[in-house]
Amino acid sequence: MNLQNDPRLKNMHPLKREILLRLSNSQSTMTPEQMLPQLMEINQELQKRDLSFSRSESEIVLDVLSEMHFLQKINMIKSML
């Protein structure tokens, strides 16, 4: 998935988009449990800049992470075949 060209991110604040891209890149090597501290850190970083993800942006973040986690599991299964 090429997140940089995702039309859902077109109108997102550049910093939020950058954070989401950074998160998606690091997500490929992390378990959901390992991601939680990073998500909290991201939230703090946004709050310091008086920003937050809107409800629709939060849904996008969750969609992206879910898609990537699903792909990660598929790849793991493929490697076992």
Secondary structure per residue as TSV (DSSP state, phi and psi in degrees):
chain	resnum	aa	ss	phi	psi
A	1	M	-	360.0	131.4
A	2	N	-	-100.6	95.9
A	3	L	G	-66.8	-29.1
A	4	Q	G	-63.6	-26.8
A	5	N	G	-100.7	7.9
A	6	D	-	-66.8	122.0
A	7	P	G	-63.5	-22.7
A	8	R	G	-67.2	-19.5
A	9	L	G	-96.3	-2.8
A	10	K	T	-52.8	-44.5
A	11	N	T	-100.0	9.9
A	12	M	S	-77.4	144.7
A	13	H	-	-53.1	137.5
A	14	P	H	-54.8	-38.6
A	15	L	H	-67.3	-41.7
A	16	K	H	-62.7	-42.5
A	17	R	H	-62.5	-43.7
A	18	E	H	-61.1	-43.7
A	19	I	H	-63.3	-43.3
A	20	L	H	-63.4	-42.3
A	21	L	H	-64.3	-42.4
A	22	R	H	-62.1	-43.7
A	23	L	H	-63.6	-43.5
A	24	S	H	-65.1	-34.1
A	25	N	H	-68.8	-40.4
A	26	S	H	-79.6	-21.8
A	27	Q	H	-64.1	-28.8
A	28	S	T	-63.5	-19.4
A	29	T	T	-112.2	5.2
A	30	M	-	-116.1	149.0
A	31	T	-	-83.2	162.8
A	32	P	H	-56.9	-35.4
A	33	E	H	-65.9	-35.8
A	34	Q	H	-73.6	-25.5
A	35	M	H	-76.8	-26.8
A	36	L	H	-53.4	-50.5
A	37	P	H	-60.0	-35.8
A	38	Q	H	-67.0	-39.6
A	39	L	H	-63.8	-39.3
A	40	M	H	-66.7	-38.6
A	41	E	H	-63.9	-41.8
A	42	I	H	-62.1	-43.2
A	43	N	H	-60.2	-42.6
A	44	Q	H	-64.3	-41.2
A	45	E	H	-61.5	-42.9
A	46	L	H	-65.2	-42.5
A	47	Q	H	-61.7	-38.4
A	48	K	H	-60.8	-29.4
A	49	R	T	-98.7	11.8
A	50	D	T	58.7	41.2
A	51	L	-	-125.4	158.5
A	52	S	-	-157.8	158.8
A	53	F	-	-78.4	132.7
A	54	S	-	-70.1	172.9
A	55	R	H	-59.8	-45.1
A	56	S	H	-66.8	-37.4
A	57	E	H	-67.1	-38.0
A	58	S	H	-63.1	-38.6
A	59	E	H	-64.1	-38.2
A	60	I	H	-63.4	-45.8
A	61	V	H	-57.3	-48.0
A	62	L	H	-64.9	-38.8
A	63	D	H	-61.4	-47.0
A	64	V	H	-61.9	-46.7
A	65	L	H	-65.2	-38.8
A	66	S	H	-65.0	-44.5
A	67	E	H	-60.8	-43.5
A	68	M	H	-68.9	-39.3
A	69	H	H	-65.1	-40.3
A	70	F	H	-61.9	-46.1
A	71	L	H	-62.8	-37.6
A	72	Q	H	-61.8	-43.4
A	73	K	H	-65.9	-41.0
A	74	I	H	-60.2	-45.7
A	75	N	H	-63.2	-36.9
A	76	M	H	-64.0	-44.0
A	77	I	H	-64.1	-43.4
A	78	K	H	-59.5	-40.2
A	79	S	H	-67.7	-22.0
A	80	M	H	-85.2	-14.7
A	81	L	-	-80.4	360.0
